Amino acid sequence: MEAAATHRTRAAERRSPPAPLVVVEPLRRRHCAECRGGPLPRLVMEFNAPLCLDCADLGHLVYLPRGEAALTRRAREASALWAVVVRHNRRRTRYERQGILVEEAALVRAEAACLADAEARARRRARDAVRRAAEDVRFRDALTAEILRLFPGCPPERAAGIAAHAGERGSGRVGRSAAGRALDETAVSAAVRASVRHLDTEYDALLMRGVPRRQARDRVAPVIDSVLSAWRR
């Protein structure tokens, strides 16, 4: 029984790769709990205590900032030891990847490989950009049509503007959510409601005057409902 359990555990470990090492770029001054060095530009948290990269045995790694996907992937694959570098975004209340730490030799090999096929990757990026642009046009047209189906009284140019704004690639807006891409009625209605809130009410002005967001939304809700009701006819 014990041997079978051990076998299952090892099989699960092979199926699930271990989580990468995480290095943090702190927002406030921190010092190493072991060598007392600092302030630290990057650190590793170990047993709730900050360690500098040297004390964490990562000091020999070099930093590769994010931005070049092929170089990052190749450097990571060529490096026997690597770590993800993150920084906390207070506005979004989450940690965001800044780059990776890899062995210097691995980075050199990755850079050479990227130089060797740079032209081919550039052509592929150009083809991908054309494909994404065509996909975006089709999606905006479909979203515009769905807005007009749900709100036939909405001016066509306004519907097109809502679709362009809500469906902007990489924006994180409702149109780019899974529900938005599926043209879910709730998601589409939320995009239209957001447009009316910002363009047809005093909502933005209320926020600028310091009115709390929820209170401001409550105050403009009747105007939004009136506009949407008219557009549904």
N, C-alpha and C positions, 0 to 999 in steps of 0.2 A: 504493500500500500504506500509506504513512504517513498519507494523508488518511483512508483507511478506518479505520485504527486510532484516529485522533483522533476521528472520528465516533462510533465505538463507545464510547470513553472518555466523551465528553460525554453520550451516551445513558444510560450507566450512572450518571453523576452525577445526571441528571434523575430516574432511577428511584429512586435511593437518596439521600434528603435528608441533608445533612451532620449530623454529630453536634453537639449543642448545646455551647455554651461551658460550662465547669464552674468554679464558684467553690467553694472549700473553707472550711468553718469549722474551723480547726485546733484540735486538742486540747491543744497546748502552745504556748508563746509563740514567735511568729515575727515577724521584722522584714523589711521590704521590702528586696530586694537592690539596688534603684536609689536610692530616696530615704532609705533607712535608717529610715523611720518605723515605728512599732509600739508595743506589740504589736498585731498585726492581728486584728480580729474575723473578717474574711473575706479570702481571698487567692486569687490565681491562680498556678498553678505553670507557669513558662515556662522551658524548658531546665533543669529540675530546680532552679530558683531561685524563691522566693516573691516575688510582686509585690503591692503594695497595689492596690486597685481603681482609684485615680487613675492610677497608673503603667501599669495594664493597660487604660486608656481605658474603664473601666466605672464610673467614679465618679459619673457623672450618672444612673445607674439607681437605682430605688427597690426596696426589698425587699417581696415579697409572700409571707408564710408559707403553707405548705400548709394545706389544710383546706376550702377552698371550690373545688370542682372547676370549676364554671361560671365563676367569676371568674378563676381561674388560666388556663383555656383561652382565654377572651376576651382577657385582658390579653396573653397570649403571642402570640395571633394578630394583635393590633393593634400590637404593638411591632416596630419594624424591627430592633432589637437586643435580645436577651434572653439570660439565662444561668441555668443550674440551680445551686442552692446545695445542697451535700451536706455531711454530717458522718460521720466514721468511727465505727461502732458496734463497740467492742472485743469485746463479748460475742458478737455475731453475725459478727464479722470481715468486715464489708462496709461500703461507703459507702451511706448512706440519704439520700434527698431531704428537704430541710428547707423548700424553697420555691423561688421564682424571683426574679430581678432583671429588671425591665422599665422601659421609659421611663415617666415620670410621666404624660404625656399619655395613653398607652395605658391605664394603670391607671384614670385618671379616666373614660375612655370605657367601659371594661369595667364599672366600678362603676355607671355610669348605665344600661347595658344590663341589668345584673342586677336593678337596682331596678325597671326597667320590666316585667319578666316574673317577678318574685319569686313572685307568687301562683300562676301556672301551674306553675312549677318545684316549689313546695311541694306542690301537688296530685300532680304526677308522682312526687315522692319518697315521698309517702304510698302511692300505688298500688304503687310498686316495693317498699316495705317489706312490704306485705301479700303480694305475690307471693313475695318471698324467704322470708317466714315459712312460707308454705304449702309451698314447695320444701324448706325445712329439715325440716318435719314428715314429708314423704314420704320424704326421704332417711334420716332417723333410723329410720323404720319399716322401710325396706328394709334398712338396716344391721343393725338388731336381728334381723330375720328371718334374715339371712345368718349372723350370729353363732350363732343357735340352730340353724341347719342344720349348721354346722361343729362346734358344741359343744352337742349336744342336752342334755347334763347341766348346762349353765350355768343358774342360776336366771333366769327371765325378767326379773325386776326388775334383776338384775345386768347382763344383756345390754342392757337399755334404758339403764342408766346408762353402760355402756361406749360405746354408740352416741352418746349425747348428748355425752359428753366428747370422744370422738375426732372427731366430726363437727361440732364447734362452728365456725361460720363465722368466718373470719379468724384462727383459732387457729394455723394452720400445722401442726396435728397430722396424723397419718397418714390420718385419715378425710377430710381436706380435700385430700389429694394427688390427683393424677390417678388413680392406682391405687385409692385409697380410694373415690373417687366412682364408679369403675367396679366397685366391690365385688370387686376382685381378691382371691383367696383369701389370698395372701401378706400383703397389706396388712391385711386384716381380722384375720388371725391375729396380726399384729404388734400391732394395737390391743388385742386380748384379752390377749396376753402382757404388754404394758406395764401394763395394769390389774392383773393378778395380781402383777406385780413390785412395784408400789407399795402395793397394799392387802392382800396375803396373805403378804408376806415381810418380813424385817427390812431390806430394801434401803435405805429412806430413813434408818433409824437408823444403818446402816453409813456412809452418806455424811456424816451429821452427826458421826460419830466420826472423820471424816477418812480413811476407807478409800477408796483410789482407785476411780474408777467401774468400770473394767474388773474389778478384783479383787472389788468388791462384786457385780457381775453374776455372776461365776463362782461366788461363794459361795451365791447364792440360786437359781441355775439348777436344781438338783435339785428344790427345792420347787415352782418354776414348772412344771417338766415333770410333776411328780406331779399338780398341780391340773389342768393341761390334759388329761392322760391320763384323769383321772376325768370331766372334762366331755365328752370325746369319746365316751363310752360311751352 
